[in-house]
Amino acid sequence: MNITLLACFSRRSLSCSLHRPAHFALVALLGVLVVGTAAGLGYRFGQIQEESAARLAWQAELREQEEEMAELRADKQAEVAALSNRLADLRGKISEVDALGRKLVDVADLDLGEMEFDVGGRGGPLLHSGQGDAEPASGFREIRREADRLAGGVEDRKRKLSVVEGFLVERELRVETTPAGWPIDDGWISSSYGYREDPITGRDAFHSGTDFATHEGEPVQAIAGGVVTFSGRRGAYGNLIEINHGNGYTTRYAHNKRNLVRVGEVVRAGDPIAEVGMTGRSTGPHVHLEVRKDGQPKDPAPFASAKR
């Protein structure tokens, strides 16, 4: 058997004759080696192609994930920046509350000791705009701490404002219920508090109030806010109105022509409660004003001259 091998590049042919069985075995072995090598190379080439495709797909997916992460990071940074701006606005509003609180304390001339209003805290996450070096997680932690601190500040200011309000309400109530001023708009003092010559008997006698003379029918006004505890006729007082102002203070308005309020009514300072008259033990139209503290009569003069 003759086998001819062609050399493509040299354009030469190599011929050999196979006569022995060993020659046939050698040729078969070479054929197996050639086929096996070709198959192995083909398999490996396929593997390389698959690995290359997988690597390219992995790289593409990685780039996509990196882009998504970059977008997510940008979104979170923008969210952190927005929250930081909102916290800054809140700090500004708290500072405004502090300023108003201090002004309120100053205008009202309150002495509240430790209840001073301080300027709201300043600070917050440090965000470098456009540089992308602010970690969202860190920013959120700082914002959370700042939000907690501001929430505590808000509660503190609510408590302080509540205390200030309590002081102001108490003061307003105290001012409103403290006797001050005259019980009539126009007139004159016809008789003062203390010992005097009685206008009817001519003898020395104690006068428990101050008499304000004016025209009959003129309105009688409450000189402090309170609750009417008596409205009716009482002996020498004639038509009498008694008002309880709290803190032990009561006022009496006597000799009225007509009472305008009933027992249980709440009146404010300046409210008309009666008409000037001369009922009871009286020589002419006037208002007999008494100011009592814990049931004991006091000189009405200091209260009548006080300004509300």
C-alpha positions as CSV (number, residue, x, y, z in Angstrom):
1,M,0.0,0.0,0.0
2,N,1.3,3.4,-1.0
3,I,0.5,6.6,1.0
4,T,1.2,10.0,-0.6
5,L,1.5,13.1,1.6
6,L,1.2,16.5,0.0
7,A,3.0,19.5,1.3
8,C,0.9,22.5,0.4
9,F,3.5,25.1,0.9
10,S,6.4,23.4,-0.8
11,R,4.2,21.9,-3.5
12,R,6.0,18.6,-3.1
13,S,4.6,15.1,-2.4
14,L,6.0,12.5,-0.1
15,S,5.2,8.9,-0.9
16,C,5.8,5.9,1.2
17,S,5.0,2.2,0.9
18,L,3.4,0.3,3.7
19,H,4.0,-3.4,3.6
20,R,4.4,-4.3,7.2
21,P,1.6,-4.5,9.9
22,A,3.6,-2.1,12.2
23,H,3.4,0.4,9.5
24,F,-0.4,0.2,9.5
25,A,-0.5,0.5,13.3
26,L,1.7,3.6,13.1
27,V,-0.5,5.2,10.5
28,A,-3.7,4.4,12.5
29,L,-2.1,5.8,15.6
30,L,-1.2,9.0,13.8
31,G,-4.7,9.2,12.5
32,V,-6.2,8.9,16.0
33,L,-3.7,11.5,17.3
34,V,-4.7,13.9,14.6
35,V,-8.4,13.4,15.1
36,G,-8.1,13.6,18.9
37,T,-6.0,16.7,18.7
38,A,-8.4,18.3,16.4
39,A,-11.3,17.4,18.6
40,G,-9.5,18.6,21.7
41,L,-8.6,21.9,20.0
42,G,-12.2,22.3,18.8
43,Y,-13.5,21.7,22.3
44,R,-11.1,24.0,23.9
45,F,-11.8,26.7,21.3
46,G,-15.5,26.3,22.1
47,Q,-14.7,26.6,25.8
48,I,-12.7,29.8,25.2
49,Q,-15.5,31.2,23.2
50,E,-18.0,30.4,25.9
51,E,-15.7,31.8,28.6
52,S,-15.2,35.0,26.5
53,A,-18.9,35.4,26.0
54,A,-19.6,34.8,29.7
55,R,-16.8,37.3,30.7
56,L,-18.3,39.9,28.3
57,A,-21.8,39.4,29.7
58,W,-20.4,39.6,33.3
59,Q,-18.5,42.7,32.5
60,A,-21.6,44.3,30.9
61,E,-23.8,43.3,33.9
62,L,-21.1,44.7,36.2
63,R,-21.1,48.0,34.3
64,E,-24.9,48.1,34.5
65,Q,-24.8,47.5,38.3
66,E,-22.1,50.1,38.7
67,E,-24.3,52.6,36.8
68,E,-27.3,51.6,38.9
69,M,-25.3,52.1,42.1
70,A,-24.0,55.4,40.9
71,E,-27.6,56.5,40.1
72,L,-28.8,55.2,43.5
73,R,-25.9,57.0,45.3
74,A,-26.7,60.2,43.4
75,D,-30.4,59.8,44.4
76,K,-29.5,59.2,48.0
77,Q,-27.1,62.1,48.1
78,A,-29.9,64.3,46.7
79,E,-32.3,63.0,49.3
80,V,-29.7,63.6,52.1
81,A,-29.2,67.1,50.7
82,A,-33.0,67.7,50.6
83,L,-33.5,66.5,54.1
84,S,-30.5,68.6,55.3
85,N,-32.1,71.6,53.7
86,R,-35.4,70.9,55.5
87,L,-33.6,70.5,58.8
88,A,-31.9,73.8,58.1
89,D,-35.4,75.4,57.6
90,L,-36.6,73.8,60.8
91,R,-33.6,75.2,62.7
92,G,-34.4,78.6,61.3
93,K,-38.0,78.4,62.5
94,I,-36.9,77.3,65.9
95,S,-34.5,80.3,66.0
96,E,-37.5,82.5,65.1
97,V,-39.5,80.9,68.0
98,D,-36.5,81.6,70.3
99,A,-36.4,85.2,69.2
100,L,-40.2,85.7,69.7
101,G,-40.0,83.9,73.1
102,R,-37.2,86.2,74.2
103,K,-39.1,89.3,73.0
104,L,-42.2,88.1,74.8
105,V,-40.3,87.6,78.0
106,D,-38.7,91.1,77.6
107,V,-41.9,92.9,76.7
108,A,-43.8,91.3,79.5
109,D,-40.9,91.9,81.9
110,L,-41.0,88.3,83.1
111,D,-38.4,87.0,85.5
112,L,-38.4,83.3,84.5
113,G,-34.9,82.4,85.7
114,E,-33.8,79.3,83.7
115,M,-36.7,79.6,81.4
116,E,-34.6,81.6,78.9
117,F,-35.0,81.1,75.2
118,D,-31.7,80.2,73.5
119,V,-30.9,80.5,69.9
120,G,-31.6,77.2,68.1
121,G,-28.6,74.9,67.5
122,R,-26.6,75.1,64.3
123,G,-24.9,72.3,62.4
124,G,-25.9,69.3,60.3
125,P,-24.4,67.0,57.7
126,L,-21.5,68.3,55.8
127,L,-22.4,67.8,52.1
128,H,-20.0,68.8,49.4
129,S,-22.2,69.7,46.5
130,G,-21.1,68.2,43.2
131,Q,-18.1,66.3,44.7
132,G,-19.9,63.1,45.5
133,D,-17.9,62.4,48.6
134,A,-20.7,62.5,51.1
135,E,-21.6,59.0,52.1
136,P,-25.4,58.7,52.1
137,A,-25.4,56.3,55.0
138,S,-23.3,58.6,57.1
139,G,-25.5,61.6,56.0
140,F,-28.7,59.8,57.1
141,R,-27.1,59.0,60.5
142,E,-26.2,62.6,61.0
143,I,-29.7,63.8,59.9
144,R,-31.3,61.3,62.2
145,R,-29.2,62.6,65.1
146,E,-30.0,66.2,64.1
147,A,-33.7,65.4,63.8
148,D,-33.7,63.8,67.2
149,R,-32.0,66.8,68.7
150,L,-34.3,69.3,67.0
151,A,-37.3,67.3,68.2
152,G,-36.0,67.6,71.7
153,G,-35.6,71.3,71.2
154,V,-39.1,71.7,69.9
155,E,-40.5,69.9,73.0
156,D,-38.3,72.1,75.3
157,R,-39.6,75.2,73.6
158,K,-43.2,74.0,73.8
159,R,-42.7,73.5,77.6
160,K,-41.1,77.0,77.9
161,L,-43.9,78.7,76.0
162,S,-46.5,76.9,78.1
163,V,-44.8,78.2,81.2
164,V,-44.7,81.7,79.8
165,E,-48.3,81.5,78.8
166,G,-49.1,80.4,82.3
167,F,-47.3,83.3,83.7
168,L,-49.0,85.7,81.4
169,V,-52.5,84.2,82.0
170,E,-51.9,84.4,85.8
171,R,-50.6,88.0,85.5
172,E,-53.5,89.0,83.3
173,L,-56.0,87.4,85.7
174,R,-54.2,89.0,88.6
175,V,-54.4,92.4,86.9
176,E,-57.9,91.9,85.8
177,T,-59.1,90.9,89.3
178,T,-57.1,93.4,91.3
179,P,-59.3,96.5,92.2
180,A,-58.1,99.6,90.4
181,G,-59.7,102.9,89.3
182,W,-62.9,104.7,90.0
183,P,-66.4,103.2,89.9
184,I,-67.7,106.2,87.9
185,D,-66.5,108.1,84.8
186,D,-67.2,111.6,86.1
187,G,-67.6,112.9,89.6
188,W,-65.7,113.7,92.8
189,I,-64.9,112.2,96.1
190,S,-67.4,113.5,98.6
191,S,-66.2,111.5,101.6
192,S,-63.0,109.5,102.3
193,Y,-62.2,106.3,104.2
194,G,-61.7,106.4,107.9
195,Y,-63.0,108.4,110.8
196,R,-65.2,111.4,109.9
197,E,-68.1,113.5,111.1
198,D,-71.2,111.5,110.3
199,P,-73.2,113.5,107.7
200,I,-76.5,112.6,109.5
201,T,-75.7,112.5,113.2
202,G,-72.8,114.9,113.2
203,R,-70.8,112.6,115.5
204,D,-67.4,111.0,114.8
205,A,-67.9,107.7,113.1
206,F,-65.8,105.2,111.1
207,H,-66.5,105.3,107.4
208,S,-65.6,101.9,105.8
209,G,-65.4,103.1,102.2
210,T,-65.0,106.1,99.9
211,D,-68.0,108.0,98.5
212,F,-67.9,109.1,94.8
213,A,-70.6,111.7,94.1
214,T,-72.1,112.2,90.6
215,H,-75.5,112.6,88.9
216,E,-78.2,110.1,89.7
217,G,-78.6,107.4,87.1
218,E,-74.9,107.5,86.0
219,P,-73.5,104.0,85.4
220,V,-71.6,102.3,88.2
221,Q,-68.7,100.3,86.9
222,A,-66.9,97.3,88.5
223,I,-63.3,98.2,89.3
224,A,-62.1,94.6,88.9
225,G,-63.2,91.4,87.3
226,G,-64.9,88.8,89.4
227,V,-68.2,87.0,90.4
228,V,-71.2,88.7,91.8
229,T,-71.9,87.3,95.2
230,F,-74.6,89.7,96.3
231,S,-77.2,91.8,94.5
232,G,-80.1,93.2,96.5
233,R,-81.0,95.5,99.3
234,R,-79.1,95.5,102.6
235,G,-80.0,97.8,105.4
236,A,-78.1,101.2,105.4
237,Y,-76.3,100.2,102.2
238,G,-79.6,100.4,100.3
239,N,-79.2,98.6,96.9
240,L,-75.9,96.8,97.2
241,I,-73.7,94.8,94.9
242,E,-70.8,92.7,96.2
243,I,-68.2,91.2,93.8
244,N,-65.7,88.5,94.8
245,H,-62.4,89.0,92.9
246,G,-60.4,86.1,94.3
247,N,-57.2,86.3,96.3
248,G,-59.3,87.4,99.3
249,Y,-60.5,90.6,97.6
250,T,-64.1,91.8,97.4
251,T,-65.7,95.1,96.5
252,R,-69.0,96.6,97.5
253,Y,-71.0,99.3,95.6
254,A,-73.8,100.8,97.7
255,H,-76.8,103.2,97.5
256,N,-77.6,102.2,93.9
257,K,-80.7,103.4,92.2
258,R,-80.9,100.1,90.3
259,N,-78.8,97.0,90.2
260,L,-78.0,95.6,86.7
261,V,-76.4,92.3,87.6
262,R,-77.5,89.2,89.4
263,V,-75.8,86.8,91.8
264,G,-73.5,84.3,89.9
265,E,-72.8,86.6,87.0
266,V,-69.1,87.0,85.9
267,V,-68.1,90.6,85.3
268,R,-65.0,92.3,83.9
269,A,-63.3,95.4,85.0
270,G,-65.2,98.4,83.6
271,D,-68.5,96.5,83.1
272,P,-71.6,98.5,84.2
273,I,-73.2,96.8,87.2
274,A,-75.6,99.5,88.5
275,E,-77.0,103.0,88.3
276,V,-76.0,105.7,90.8
277,G,-78.7,106.4,93.4
278,M,-79.3,107.4,97.0
279,T,-81.0,104.4,98.4
280,G,-80.3,103.4,102.0
281,R,-78.7,105.8,104.5
282,S,-77.6,108.6,102.1
283,T,-77.9,112.4,101.8
284,G,-77.6,112.5,97.9
285,P,-76.7,110.5,94.8
286,H,-73.3,108.8,95.1
287,V,-71.5,105.5,95.1
288,H,-70.2,104.1,98.4
289,L,-67.2,102.0,97.4
290,E,-65.7,99.5,99.8
291,V,-62.6,97.4,99.1
292,R,-62.2,94.4,101.5
293,K,-59.3,92.0,101.9
294,D,-60.1,88.7,103.7
295,G,-63.3,90.4,104.9
296,Q,-61.6,93.4,106.4
297,P,-62.2,96.9,104.9
298,K,-59.2,98.6,103.3
299,D,-58.7,102.2,102.2
300,P,-60.0,102.4,98.6
301,A,-57.8,105.4,97.8
302,P,-54.7,103.5,96.7
303,F,-56.8,101.2,94.6
304,A,-58.8,104.1,93.1
305,S,-55.6,105.9,92.1
306,A,-54.0,102.8,90.6
307,K,-53.8,102.5,86.8
308,R,-54.8,99.2,85.1
